[in-house]
Amino acid sequence: MRKESRFETRTIHEGYDSHTHHNSLASPIYQTSTFTFETAEAGEKRFAGEEPGYIYSRLGNPTVKMLEERIASLEGAEAGLAFGSGMAAVSAVLFHLVRSGDHILCSEGVYGCTFGLLQLMKEKFSVEHDLLPLDSREQILQAIQPNTSVIYIETPINPTLKLIDLKMISSIAKERGITVVVDNTFSTPYLQRPLEFDCDIVLHSATKYIGGHGDVVAGLVVGDHEMISSIAKSTQKDIGGILSPFDAWLLLRGLKTLPLRMDRHCENSQSIVHKLKEHPKIKKVMYPGLEESPSYSIAKKQMKKPGGLICFELEGGKAEAQAFMNRLEMIKIAVSLGDAETLIQHPATMTHAVVPEEERVRMGINDSLIRISIGLEAWEDIWADIEQALEM
Ligand SMILES: Cc1ncc(COP(=O)(O)O)c(C=O)c1O
């Protein structure tokens, strides 16, 4: 494939050359646990790295490799790695980057299990962390400690959809020799490429928009050759949270339609956001594409479009939020996002239930907050379902 091919072309062709696979249009699935050696000496050479080739699927697999090359190209990275879940990716990266006694500076309002992992690292391995809004240079400089080795951010933040200025973070981190890790799950490389803003590592729960069809749990990480190769040889190989060849194949297929799907998710969201804003029972709407959003100017700077997730607050509290969700007919109650189906969830009792209440409220996750992942259905039908559930 030509090096200068555009993003949309690379989502389809990157990492796969049909000529080397019997001209099969669809990429093959190498559903194998291990690879045979012609001779014992060949096996020895492969282990010593003196001869190229696969050894065992936890150390590498051709189908998985195609996916790793494709995601690296889409994020503008030198190399990529695939994992069995988004959390396997998050934990492999963090365990690789920190040692006991280090400090992680983290955006306030990360995914609940990422918060859980930070707690675990603190309790078991004395890795400290601070969760902060990270919205001003002064505040970040104040929060950095001599032992801060990682700044870990989500943008948009799950579930409040606040944005963090990637360039501001990376410029501070570069001055201090701190590694910046960005969870890019909500945006995908089609909407935002953090490496272009000098961040160091990008990771994904590929379970979401990258898979796009609600049928696979997976994680992806990209970065430079040196970083990726050392993660592959340490926390991936020895902890072992790898992706299966079939799941890699599903993601390769999902990626082929990523730009089309993301455009539709974003268009539908724009329409639904405007309807929600006009509705008298909606107290507040959060979407980085709204001009009055505090994140609007950052969205313009670092995102192609503002994404397919919307948060809103209803009048009332938990009971009213749950009653509204129970009245929905087409929209499904589920805690994933980025699928063809519109999915709705209540962060305070679902994705962020593990976060202590005080912390949760500080993050802006109150009992009336609802998160909706706008699907690919006709937006008029999505709105009709929301409207009827609000009316009753
Ligand atoms: C932003 C974000 N990061 C990471 C994860 C974890 O991914 P997985 O469920 O694939 O392990 C999730 C899951 O919802 C998420 O929303």
The ligand as a Gaussian input file, in Angstrom:
#p B3LYP/6-31G(d) Opt

LIG

0 1
 C      -12.777000       4.885000      28.588000
 C      -12.630000       3.431000      28.889000
 N      -11.400000       2.926000      29.052000
 C      -11.207000       1.609000      29.328000
 C      -12.285000       0.749000      29.460000
 C      -12.040000      -0.717000      29.766000
 O      -12.219000      -1.467000      28.609000
 P      -12.680000      -3.010000      28.574000
 O      -14.082000      -3.065000      29.093000
 O      -12.552000      -3.352000      27.130000
 O      -11.749000      -3.762000      29.437000
 C      -13.582000       1.230000      29.284000
 C      -14.734000       0.332000      29.393000
 O      -15.864000       0.750000      29.399000
 C      -13.757000       2.618000      28.990000
 O      -14.980000       3.137000      28.834000

